[in-house]
Amino acid sequence: MFDLNILIVLITFYFVMYVTPGPNNAMVLASGLKFGFFKTIPHMSGITIGHVLQLILVCLGLGKIFQIFPQLQNILKILCALYLLYLGYKIIGSFSKIKKDDSRPLKFHEAALFQIVNPKAWTISSMAASGFLPKDGNLILSILSIAIVALIICPLSISPWAAFGSAIRNLVKNNKIKALIEYFLAILLLITAIIIVLQ
């Protein structure tokens, strides 16, 4: 089990990693803007549970696959970047016709499955496993402790992005401003995709 100092460091690590821009936060922001905060909750829940399961698998040894086959991470980066580009394309022109189109927020299982191609989520899991799993002691209890902290900190860190998107949605009624926001979010997703590929 962790002592208090390690627990504080782990909480800080997770908070910084989860709250900083990345594929999940860009998608949650866009979802909050387009559909509102409450309709984005299943998306955020899927991210959290999907990532915690991913974290447990990495702690149990799945991360070694990436060490043996590093090219797998490059494939995941490309898939994630392509998906973000697709989302950016879908965002443009979408806020002004929310009532007209058949788009919907990501479902729980879709957001959970997205973590498979999210390189930032794999990086967080790998760093947590390598930095916070003790060399001795009970492995299962240590993994459980790391996972529980992630389960608490992840939704607390990503929900402000959805709340911010939802706040903008409620404030912005002008279609020109909506169009500017659409392009801004699309560019944000484009930049995120480029950063992911170049890392």
GROMACS elastic network, one bead per residue, 0.5 to 0.9 nm:
[ bonds ]
;  ai    aj funct       b0    kb
    1   134     6  0.86845   500
    1   137     6  0.77661   500
    1   138     6  0.77327   500
    1   141     6  0.66349   500
    1   142     6  0.56986   500
    1   145     6  0.71614   500
    2     5     6  0.79728   500
    2     6     6  0.59397   500
    2     7     6  0.60025   500
    2   132     6  0.89027   500
    2   134     6  0.89358   500
    2   142     6  0.76191   500
    2   145     6  0.78185   500
    3     6     6  0.55615   500
    3     7     6  0.62617   500
    3     8     6  0.88441   500
    4     7     6  0.50168   500
    4     8     6  0.62187   500
    4     9     6  0.86799   500
    5     8     6  0.52054   500
    5     9     6  0.62968   500
    5    10     6  0.86443   500
    6     9     6  0.50389   500
    6    10     6  0.60635   500
    6    11     6  0.85924   500
    6   132     6  0.79608   500
    7    10     6  0.50270   500
    7    11     6  0.61386   500
    7    12     6  0.85487   500
    7   146     6  0.88784   500
    7   149     6  0.84463   500
    8    11     6  0.51358   500
    8    12     6  0.61309   500
    8    13     6  0.85127   500
    9    12     6  0.50813   500
    9    13     6  0.60162   500
    9    14     6  0.86287   500
   10    14     6  0.61553   500
   10    15     6  0.85049   500
   10   128     6  0.79826   500
   10   132     6  0.74381   500
   10   146     6  0.79102   500
   10   149     6  0.78128   500
   10   150     6  0.88809   500
   11    14     6  0.52425   500
   11    15     6  0.60626   500
   11    16     6  0.86195   500
   11   149     6  0.67833   500
   11   150     6  0.79606   500
   11   153     6  0.70010   500
   12    15     6  0.51227   500
   12    16     6  0.61392   500
   12    17     6  0.84980   500
   13    16     6  0.54047   500
   13    17     6  0.61329   500
   13    18     6  0.85469   500
   13   128     6  0.84066   500
   14    17     6  0.51024   500
   14    18     6  0.58635   500
   14    19     6  0.82699   500
   14   124     6  0.78737   500
   14   128     6  0.84349   500
   14   149     6  0.82102   500
   14   150     6  0.67056   500
   14   153     6  0.65866   500
   14   154     6  0.71895   500
   14   157     6  0.85215   500
   15    18     6  0.52737   500
   15    19     6  0.58063   500
   15    20     6  0.83165   500
   15   150     6  0.89153   500
   15   153     6  0.62305   500
   15   154     6  0.71822   500
   15   156     6  0.82972   500
   15   157     6  0.60053   500
   16    19     6  0.54720   500
   16    20     6  0.60789   500
   16   157     6  0.83093   500
   17    20     6  0.58116   500
   17    21     6  0.86140   500
   17   120     6  0.85683   500
   17   124     6  0.68762   500
   17   157     6  0.88439   500
   18    21     6  0.79314   500
   18    22     6  0.82033   500
   18    24     6  0.86981   500
   18    25     6  0.80950   500
   18   121     6  0.88141   500
   18   124     6  0.85048   500
   18   153     6  0.80107   500
   18   154     6  0.60678   500
   18   155     6  0.86625   500
   18   156     6  0.89404   500
   18   157     6  0.56824   500
   18   158     6  0.64582   500
   19    22     6  0.85076   500
   19    25     6  0.75397   500
   19   154     6  0.81970   500
   19   156     6  0.86652   500
   19   158     6  0.58245   500
   19   159     6  0.89700   500
   19   160     6  0.84322   500
   19   161     6  0.83030   500
   20    25     6  0.77513   500
   20   157     6  0.86460   500
   20   158     6  0.88261   500
   21    24     6  0.80084   500
   21    25     6  0.58586   500
   21    26     6  0.67659   500
   21   192     6  0.80003   500
   22    25     6  0.54571   500
   22    26     6  0.61274   500
   22    27     6  0.86203   500
   22   120     6  0.69264   500
   22   189     6  0.87587   500
   22   192     6  0.64832   500
   22   196     6  0.86833   500
   23    26     6  0.52616   500
   23    27     6  0.61772   500
   23    28     6  0.85965   500
   23    80     6  0.80249   500
   23    81     6  0.87513   500
   23    84     6  0.72219   500
   23   118     6  0.70548   500
   23   119     6  0.87923   500
   23   120     6  0.76468   500
   23   189     6  0.75003   500
   23   192     6  0.67923   500
   23   193     6  0.79759   500
   23   196     6  0.89237   500
   24    27     6  0.52248   500
   24    28     6  0.60717   500
   24    29     6  0.85607   500
   24    44     6  0.85384   500
   24    47     6  0.73544   500
   24   111     6  0.85840   500
   24   114     6  0.87738   500
   24   115     6  0.85604   500
   24   118     6  0.80967   500
   24   120     6  0.88203   500
   24   121     6  0.87409   500
   24   158     6  0.79362   500
   25    29     6  0.59716   500
   25    30     6  0.84890   500
   25   158     6  0.61445   500
   25   159     6  0.86337   500
   25   161     6  0.61807   500
   25   162     6  0.79783   500
   26    29     6  0.52034   500
   26    30     6  0.62606   500
   26    31     6  0.86227   500
   26    84     6  0.89136   500
   26   161     6  0.78559   500
   26   185     6  0.76465   500
   26   188     6  0.73689   500
   26   189     6  0.65435   500
   26   192     6  0.82553   500
   27    30     6  0.51240   500
   27    31     6  0.60696   500
   27    32     6  0.85651   500
   27    84     6  0.83299   500
   27    87     6  0.80871   500
   27   162     6  0.87856   500
   27   189     6  0.82308   500
   28    32     6  0.60033   500
   28    33     6  0.84725   500
   28    40     6  0.70104   500
   28    43     6  0.73424   500
   28    44     6  0.71303   500
   28   158     6  0.75223   500
   28   159     6  0.79009   500
   28   161     6  0.62350   500
   28   162     6  0.52352   500
   28   165     6  0.79456   500
   29    32     6  0.51538   500
   29    33     6  0.61770   500
   29    34     6  0.86081   500
   29   158     6  0.89030   500
   29   159     6  0.88376   500
   29   160     6  0.85310   500
   29   163     6  0.77296   500
   29   164     6  0.69099   500
   29   166     6  0.79019   500
   29   185     6  0.85083   500
   30    33     6  0.51008   500
   30    34     6  0.60851   500
   30    35     6  0.83714   500
   30    91     6  0.78186   500
   30   161     6  0.87017   500
   30   162     6  0.76138   500
   30   165     6  0.63969   500
   30   166     6  0.88488   500
   30   182     6  0.86169   500
   30   185     6  0.69677   500
   31    34     6  0.50966   500
   31    35     6  0.55868   500
   31    36     6  0.68900   500
   31    37     6  0.78785   500
   31    39     6  0.81846   500
   31    40     6  0.60666   500
   31    43     6  0.84490   500
   31   104     6  0.87711   500
   31   105     6  0.61943   500
   31   106     6  0.80923   500
   31   162     6  0.68676   500
   31   165     6  0.72830   500
   31   166     6  0.81977   500
   32    35     6  0.54367   500
   32    38     6  0.81377   500
   32    39     6  0.77029   500
   32    40     6  0.59653   500
   32   105     6  0.88537   500
   32   161     6  0.75861   500
   32   163     6  0.64306   500
   32   164     6  0.73131   500
   32   167     6  0.81950   500
   32   168     6  0.87278   500
   32   169     6  0.76937   500
   33    36     6  0.58191   500
   33    37     6  0.79589   500
   33    95     6  0.80208   500
   33   162     6  0.73116   500
   33   163     6  0.84536   500
   33   164     6  0.77417   500
   33   167     6  0.74894   500
   33   168     6  0.64121   500
   33   170     6  0.83681   500
   34    91     6  0.88167   500
   34    94     6  0.79050   500
   34    95     6  0.58793   500
   34    98     6  0.71407   500
   34   104     6  0.89648   500
   34   105     6  0.83668   500
   34   165     6  0.77096   500
   34   166     6  0.75536   500
   34   169     6  0.68957   500
   35    38     6  0.81112   500
   35    39     6  0.60153   500
   35    40     6  0.69247   500
   35    98     6  0.81228   500
   35   104     6  0.76044   500
   35   105     6  0.67185   500
   35   166     6  0.75226   500
   35   169     6  0.83667   500
   36    39     6  0.57830   500
   36    40     6  0.65089   500
   36   162     6  0.75832   500
   36   163     6  0.78925   500
   36   165     6  0.73468   500
   36   167     6  0.81759   500
   36   169     6  0.72015   500
   36   170     6  0.83847   500
   37    40     6  0.51673   500
   37    41     6  0.66574   500
   37   159     6  0.83534   500
   37   162     6  0.56264   500
   37   163     6  0.56811   500
   37   164     6  0.86690   500
   37   165     6  0.76965   500
   37   166     6  0.54075   500
   37   167     6  0.85303   500
   38    41     6  0.53332   500
   38    42     6  0.82880   500
   38   162     6  0.89158   500
   38   166     6  0.89493   500
   39    42     6  0.69301   500
   39    43     6  0.80639   500
   39   104     6  0.89258   500
   39   105     6  0.67620   500
   40    43     6  0.51937   500
   40    44     6  0.63776   500
   40    45     6  0.86895   500
   40   105     6  0.63410   500
   40   106     6  0.76151   500
   40   107     6  0.86819   500
   40   162     6  0.69829   500
   41    44     6  0.50677   500
   41    45     6  0.60060   500
   41    46     6  0.84807   500
   41   108     6  0.85204   500
   41   159     6  0.83406   500
   41   162     6  0.85779   500
   42    46     6  0.60044   500
   42    47     6  0.85781   500
   42   105     6  0.83522   500
   42   106     6  0.74305   500
   42   107     6  0.59098   500
   42   109     6  0.86066   500
   42   111     6  0.81636   500
   43    46     6  0.51456   500
   43    47     6  0.63237   500
   43    48     6  0.87666   500
   43   105     6  0.70935   500
   43   106     6  0.54124   500
   43   107     6  0.56976   500
   43   108     6  0.52318   500
   43   109     6  0.82633   500
   43   110     6  0.77930   500
   43   111     6  0.54466   500
   43   112     6  0.80189   500
   44    47     6  0.50801   500
   44    48     6  0.62528   500
   44    49     6  0.87579   500
   44   108     6  0.76899   500
   44   111     6  0.74338   500
   44   112     6  0.88743   500
   44   154     6  0.88329   500
   44   155     6  0.65785   500
   44   158     6  0.72774   500
   44   159     6  0.71925   500
   44   162     6  0.85549   500
   45    48     6  0.50955   500
   45    49     6  0.61620   500
   45    50     6  0.82815   500
   45   108     6  0.63395   500
   45   111     6  0.79965   500
   45   112     6  0.80117   500
   45   155     6  0.72207   500
   46    49     6  0.53340   500
   46    50     6  0.56922   500
   46    51     6  0.81605   500
   46   106     6  0.88188   500
   46   107     6  0.74378   500
   46   109     6  0.58845   500
   46   110     6  0.71691   500
   46   113     6  0.79881   500
   46   114     6  0.88554   500
   47    50     6  0.52351   500
   47    51     6  0.58882   500
   47    52     6  0.84784   500
   47   108     6  0.76989   500
   47   109     6  0.87472   500
   47   110     6  0.87901   500
   47   111     6  0.52391   500
   47   113     6  0.82641   500
   47   114     6  0.77720   500
   47   115     6  0.69217   500
   47   154     6  0.83724   500
   47   155     6  0.83310   500
   48    51     6  0.52635   500
   48    52     6  0.61209   500
   48    53     6  0.86693   500
   48   111     6  0.87569   500
   48   112     6  0.74033   500
   48   150     6  0.79214   500
   48   151     6  0.63260   500
   48   152     6  0.87474   500
   48   154     6  0.59618   500
   48   155     6  0.63030   500
   49    52     6  0.50988   500
   49    53     6  0.61633   500
   49    54     6  0.84674   500
   49   108     6  0.88874   500
   49   112     6  0.64537   500
   49   151     6  0.72417   500
   50    53     6  0.53187   500
   50    54     6  0.61511   500
   50    55     6  0.86150   500
   50   108     6  0.89833   500
   50   109     6  0.81118   500
   50   111     6  0.73620   500
   50   113     6  0.65108   500
   50   114     6  0.80229   500
   50   115     6  0.61637   500
   50   116     6  0.83359   500
   51    55     6  0.59797   500
   51    56     6  0.86001   500
   51   112     6  0.70102   500
   51   115     6  0.61704   500
   51   116     6  0.86739   500
   51   121     6  0.66040   500
   51   122     6  0.84418   500
   51   125     6  0.79329   500
   51   150     6  0.83878   500
   51   151     6  0.86182   500
   51   154     6  0.87221   500
   52    56     6  0.62337   500
   52    57     6  0.86628   500
   52   125     6  0.84682   500
   52   147     6  0.58113   500
   52   148     6  0.82290   500
   52   150     6  0.65260   500
   52   151     6  0.63984   500
   52   154     6  0.89606   500
   53    56     6  0.51407   500
   53    57     6  0.62712   500
   53    58     6  0.86634   500
   53   147     6  0.81573   500
   54    57     6  0.51505   500
   54    58     6  0.61941   500
   54    59     6  0.86135   500
   54    62     6  0.88747   500
   54   115     6  0.76127   500
   54   116     6  0.78511   500
   54   121     6  0.81354   500
   54   122     6  0.76011   500
   54   125     6  0.70373   500
   55    58     6  0.51355   500
   55    59     6  0.61302   500
   55    60     6  0.85685   500
   55   121     6  0.84501   500
   55   122     6  0.78773   500
   55   124     6  0.80750   500
   55   126     6  0.76222   500
   55   128     6  0.79072   500
   55   129     6  0.76313   500
   55   143     6  0.85465   500
   55   146     6  0.84695   500
   55   147     6  0.69188   500
   55   150     6  0.86296   500
   56    59     6  0.50600   500
   56    60     6  0.61434   500
   56    61     6  0.88054   500
   56    62     6  0.89119   500
   56   125     6  0.81513   500
   56   129     6  0.86673   500
   56   143     6  0.64723   500
   56   144     6  0.79097   500
   56   146     6  0.84822   500
   56   147     6  0.66945   500
   57    60     6  0.50062   500
   57    61     6  0.64874   500
   57    62     6  0.55764   500
   57    63     6  0.77196   500
   57   125     6  0.88739   500
   58    61     6  0.51859   500
   58    64     6  0.78653   500
   58   122     6  0.82609   500
   58   125     6  0.63411   500
   58   126     6  0.64400   500
   58   129     6  0.67999   500
   59    62     6  0.71020   500
   59    63     6  0.72239   500
   59   125     6  0.76738   500
   59   126     6  0.76724   500
   59   128     6  0.81439   500
   59   129     6  0.50897   500
   59   130     6  0.81467   500
   59   133     6  0.76551   500
   59   139     6  0.88774   500
   59   143     6  0.65263   500
   60    63     6  0.80533   500
   60   129     6  0.87019   500
   60   139     6  0.86944   500
   60   140     6  0.87447   500
   60   143     6  0.80909   500
   61    64     6  0.57008   500
   61    65     6  0.79221   500
   62    65     6  0.56865   500
   62    66     6  0.77851   500
   63    66     6  0.55378   500
   63    67     6  0.69392   500
   63   122     6  0.83268   500
   63   125     6  0.82885   500
   63   126     6  0.62848   500
   63   129     6  0.84732   500
   64    68     6  0.62764   500
   64    69     6  0.84943   500
   65    68     6  0.50912   500
   65    69     6  0.58568   500
   65    70     6  0.78615   500
   65    72     6  0.85173   500
   66    71     6  0.77398   500
   66    72     6  0.64793   500
   66    73     6  0.67289   500
   67    70     6  0.55608   500
   68    71     6  0.89528   500
   69    72     6  0.58307   500
   69    73     6  0.80722   500
   70    73     6  0.57255   500
   70    74     6  0.72782   500
   71    74     6  0.50914   500
   71    75     6  0.65007   500
   71    76     6  0.88057   500
   72    75     6  0.51188   500
   72    76     6  0.63024   500
   72    77     6  0.86685   500
   73    77     6  0.61049   500
   73    78     6  0.86870   500
   73   117     6  0.87745   500
   73   119     6  0.70373   500
   73   122     6  0.87193   500
   74    77     6  0.50181   500
   74    78     6  0.63305   500
   74    79     6  0.87090   500
   74   119     6  0.88086   500
   74   197     6  0.76561   500
   75    78     6  0.52354   500
   75    79     6  0.62541   500
   75    80     6  0.86112   500
   75   117     6  0.85386   500
   76    79     6  0.50973   500
   76    80     6  0.60263   500
   76    81     6  0.84613   500
   76   116     6  0.78363   500
   76   118     6  0.68789   500
   76   119     6  0.63963   500
   77    80     6  0.51753   500
   77    81     6  0.60377   500
   77    82     6  0.85647   500
   77   117     6  0.69973   500
   77   118     6  0.71677   500
   77   119     6  0.58402   500
   77   193     6  0.83289   500
   77   196     6  0.60708   500
   77   197     6  0.56417   500
   77   199     6  0.89309   500
   78    81     6  0.50605   500
   78    82     6  0.60792   500
   78    83     6  0.85705   500
   78   117     6  0.86818   500
   78   193     6  0.83856   500
   78   196     6  0.81101   500
   78   197     6  0.63290   500
   79    82     6  0.51834   500
   79    83     6  0.62218   500
   79    84     6  0.86901   500
   79   117     6  0.63471   500
   79   118     6  0.84565   500
   80    83     6  0.51187   500
   80    84     6  0.62126   500
   80    85     6  0.86537   500
   80   114     6  0.83752   500
   80   117     6  0.53952   500
   80   118     6  0.57869   500
   80   119     6  0.73710   500
   80   193     6  0.72920   500
   80   196     6  0.80404   500
   80   197     6  0.87846   500
   81    84     6  0.50967   500
   81    85     6  0.61917   500
   81    86     6  0.86177   500
   81   118     6  0.89137   500
   81   189     6  0.86193   500
   81   190     6  0.80451   500
   81   192     6  0.77057   500
   81   194     6  0.70675   500
   81   195     6  0.88876   500
   81   196     6  0.67455   500
   81   197     6  0.68171   500
   82    85     6  0.50697   500
   82    86     6  0.62018   500
   82    87     6  0.86723   500
   82   193     6  0.74118   500
   83    87     6  0.62161   500
   83    88     6  0.86159   500
   83   193     6  0.85818   500
   84    88     6  0.61149   500
   84    89     6  0.85918   500
   84   186     6  0.87737   500
   84   189     6  0.57552   500
   84   190     6  0.69406   500
   84   192     6  0.78225   500
   84   193     6  0.61387   500
   85    89     6  0.62133   500
   85    90     6  0.86474   500
   85   186     6  0.78692   500
   85   189     6  0.65803   500
   85   190     6  0.59128   500
   85   193     6  0.69168   500
   86    89     6  0.50922   500
   86    90     6  0.62484   500
   86    91     6  0.87012   500
   87    91     6  0.61032   500
   87    92     6  0.89069   500
   87   186     6  0.75935   500
   87   189     6  0.76226   500
   88    91     6  0.51552   500
   88    92     6  0.66987   500
   88   182     6  0.84472   500
   88   183     6  0.82369   500
   88   185     6  0.70250   500
   88   187     6  0.72091   500
   88   188     6  0.82283   500
   88   189     6  0.58209   500
   88   190     6  0.68581   500
   89    92     6  0.57076   500
   89    93     6  0.88375   500
   89   186     6  0.67657   500
   90    93     6  0.76098   500
   90    94     6  0.68103   500
   90   186     6  0.84987   500
   91    94     6  0.52040   500
   91    95     6  0.72948   500
   91   182     6  0.59384   500
   91   183     6  0.78458   500
   91   185     6  0.75537   500
   91   186     6  0.63956   500
   92    95     6  0.77337   500
   92   179     6  0.73666   500
   92   181     6  0.89509   500
   92   182     6  0.51971   500
   92   183     6  0.60829   500
   92   185     6  0.84909   500
   92   186     6  0.67462   500
   93    96     6  0.62646   500
   93    97     6  0.72448   500
   93   178     6  0.86235   500
   93   179     6  0.66435   500
   93   182     6  0.67905   500
   93   183     6  0.85671   500
   94    97     6  0.54888   500
   94    98     6  0.61527   500
   94   101     6  0.78957   500
   94   103     6  0.87174   500
   94   179     6  0.86831   500
   94   182     6  0.75565   500
   95    98     6  0.54010   500
   95    99     6  0.89409   500
   95   169     6  0.88762   500
   95   175     6  0.84651   500
   95   178     6  0.64703   500
   95   179     6  0.75435   500
   95   181     6  0.88449   500
   95   182     6  0.70697   500
   96    99     6  0.82860   500
   96   100     6  0.88515   500
   96   175     6  0.62716   500
   96   178     6  0.67668   500
   96   179     6  0.75525   500
   97   100     6  0.51001   500
   97   101     6  0.62667   500
   98   101     6  0.58268   500
   98   102     6  0.80601   500
   98   103     6  0.76592   500
   99   102     6  0.80251   500
  100   103     6  0.89400   500
  101   104     6  0.88440   500
  104   107     6  0.84210   500
  106   109     6  0.82041   500
  106   110     6  0.60081   500
  106   111     6  0.61492   500
  107   110     6  0.52428   500
  107   111     6  0.63090   500
  107   112     6  0.86279   500
  108   111     6  0.54363   500
  108   112     6  0.62260   500
  108   113     6  0.87087   500
  109   113     6  0.60081   500
  109   114     6  0.84982   500
  110   113     6  0.51473   500
  110   114     6  0.61379   500
  111   114     6  0.50721   500
  111   115     6  0.70338   500
  112   115     6  0.57618   500
  112   116     6  0.79760   500
  113   116     6  0.56902   500
  113   117     6  0.79594   500
  114   117     6  0.57028   500
  114   118     6  0.63319   500
  115   119     6  0.78914   500
  115   120     6  0.86868   500
  115   121     6  0.62425   500
  115   122     6  0.77691   500
  116   119     6  0.80155   500
  116   121     6  0.81847   500
  116   122     6  0.79017   500
  117   121     6  0.84837   500
  117   122     6  0.84038   500
  118   121     6  0.54477   500
  118   122     6  0.66208   500
  118   123     6  0.88708   500
  119   122     6  0.50247   500
  119   123     6  0.61024   500
  119   124     6  0.86343   500
  119   196     6  0.74050   500
  120   124     6  0.61793   500
  120   125     6  0.85960   500
  120   196     6  0.80764   500
  121   124     6  0.51330   500
  121   125     6  0.61853   500
  121   126     6  0.85805   500
  122   125     6  0.50921   500
  122   126     6  0.60382   500
  122   127     6  0.85196   500
  123   126     6  0.51157   500
  123   127     6  0.60283   500
  123   128     6  0.84550   500
  124   127     6  0.52013   500
  124   128     6  0.60424   500
  124   129     6  0.85429   500
  125   128     6  0.51651   500
  125   129     6  0.61140   500
  125   130     6  0.85897   500
  126   129     6  0.51420   500
  126   130     6  0.60808   500
  126   131     6  0.83297   500
  127   130     6  0.52025   500
  127   131     6  0.56961   500
  127   132     6  0.80248   500
  128   131     6  0.51932   500
  128   132     6  0.54860   500
  128   133     6  0.74114   500
  128   146     6  0.77130   500
  129   132     6  0.57131   500
  129   133     6  0.54332   500
  129   143     6  0.82459   500
  129   146     6  0.84663   500
  130   133     6  0.62063   500
  130   134     6  0.87873   500
  131   134     6  0.82542   500
  132   142     6  0.83277   500
  132   143     6  0.89801   500
  132   146     6  0.76332   500
  133   136     6  0.85881   500
  133   139     6  0.74686   500
  133   142     6  0.63335   500
  133   143     6  0.70928   500
  133   146     6  0.81532   500
  134   137     6  0.65940   500
  134   138     6  0.84223   500
  134   139     6  0.76119   500
  134   142     6  0.73400   500
  135   139     6  0.86614   500
  136   139     6  0.77022   500
  137   141     6  0.84935   500
  137   142     6  0.78711   500
  138   141     6  0.54993   500
  138   142     6  0.62396   500
  138   143     6  0.87543   500
  139   142     6  0.51051   500
  139   143     6  0.61249   500
  139   144     6  0.85210   500
  140   143     6  0.51446   500
  140   144     6  0.60585   500
  140   145     6  0.85827   500
  141   145     6  0.61193   500
  141   146     6  0.86724   500
  142   145     6  0.50974   500
  142   146     6  0.62675   500
  142   147     6  0.85734   500
  143   146     6  0.51418   500
  143   147     6  0.60426   500
  143   148     6  0.85676   500
  144   147     6  0.50612   500
  144   148     6  0.60637   500
  144   149     6  0.86642   500
  145   148     6  0.52106   500
  145   149     6  0.63463   500
  145   150     6  0.86873   500
  146   149     6  0.53703   500
  146   150     6  0.63230   500
  146   151     6  0.86952   500
  147   150     6  0.50388   500
  147   151     6  0.60402   500
  147   152     6  0.87550   500
  148   152     6  0.64030   500
  148   153     6  0.87019   500
  149   152     6  0.52891   500
  149   153     6  0.60772   500
  149   154     6  0.83250   500
  150   153     6  0.51868   500
  150   154     6  0.55622   500
  150   155     6  0.86332   500
  151   154     6  0.58631   500
  151   155     6  0.72561   500
  152   155     6  0.64340   500
  152   156     6  0.67834   500
  153   156     6  0.51618   500
  153   157     6  0.60413   500
  153   158     6  0.87226   500
  154   157     6  0.52261   500
  154   158     6  0.62686   500
  154   159     6  0.85111   500
  155   158     6  0.52826   500
  155   159     6  0.57327   500
  155   160     6  0.89373   500
  156   159     6  0.57235   500
  156   160     6  0.74948   500
  157   160     6  0.66024   500
  157   161     6  0.81508   500
  158   161     6  0.56237   500
  158   162     6  0.71157   500
  159   162     6  0.51539   500
  159   163     6  0.61139   500
  159   164     6  0.85391   500
  160   164     6  0.59036   500
  160   165     6  0.84640   500
  161   164     6  0.51317   500
  161   165     6  0.62447   500
  161   166     6  0.85901   500
  162   165     6  0.50784   500
  162   166     6  0.60665   500
  162   167     6  0.85409   500
  163   166     6  0.50063   500
  163   167     6  0.60401   500
  163   168     6  0.86307   500
  164   167     6  0.50468   500
  164   168     6  0.62725   500
  164   169     6  0.85886   500
  165   168     6  0.52397   500
  165   169     6  0.62153   500
  165   170     6  0.88260   500
  166   170     6  0.63227   500
  166   171     6  0.87041   500
  167   170     6  0.52416   500
  167   171     6  0.62583   500
  167   172     6  0.85985   500
  168   171     6  0.50777   500
  168   172     6  0.58354   500
  169   172     6  0.54545   500
  169   173     6  0.76550   500
  169   178     6  0.85157   500
  170   173     6  0.74943   500
  172   175     6  0.81534   500
  172   177     6  0.69419   500
  172   178     6  0.67619   500
  173   176     6  0.88909   500
  173   177     6  0.77345   500
  173   178     6  0.73019   500
  174   177     6  0.54028   500
  174   178     6  0.62586   500
  174   179     6  0.87626   500
  175   179     6  0.61031   500
  175   180     6  0.86462   500
  176   179     6  0.50313   500
  176   180     6  0.63299   500
  176   181     6  0.87107   500
  177   180     6  0.50034   500
  177   181     6  0.62288   500
  177   182     6  0.85775   500
  178   181     6  0.50755   500
  178   182     6  0.61355   500
  178   183     6  0.87316   500
  179   183     6  0.63133   500
  179   184     6  0.85301   500
  180   183     6  0.52430   500
  180   184     6  0.60594   500
  180   185     6  0.86466   500
  181   185     6  0.60736   500
  181   186     6  0.84240   500
  182   185     6  0.52876   500
  182   186     6  0.61100   500
  182   187     6  0.85967   500
  183   187     6  0.60213   500
  183   188     6  0.84262   500
  184   187     6  0.51433   500
  184   188     6  0.61067   500
  184   189     6  0.86853   500
  185   189     6  0.61651   500
  185   190     6  0.85040   500
  186   189     6  0.51417   500
  186   190     6  0.61885   500
  186   191     6  0.86965   500
  187   191     6  0.60792   500
  187   192     6  0.84420   500
  188   191     6  0.51500   500
  188   192     6  0.60996   500
  188   193     6  0.85657   500
  189   193     6  0.60734   500
  189   194     6  0.86241   500
  190   193     6  0.50659   500
  190   194     6  0.62565   500
  190   195     6  0.86727   500
  191   194     6  0.50869   500
  191   195     6  0.61337   500
  191   196     6  0.85579   500
  192   195     6  0.51523   500
  192   196     6  0.61387   500
  192   197     6  0.87227   500
  193   196     6  0.51583   500
  193   197     6  0.63390   500
  193   198     6  0.87097   500
  194   197     6  0.52348   500
  194   198     6  0.61356   500
  194   199     6  0.86097   500
  195   198     6  0.51458   500
  195   199     6  0.60115   500
  196   199     6  0.54486   500
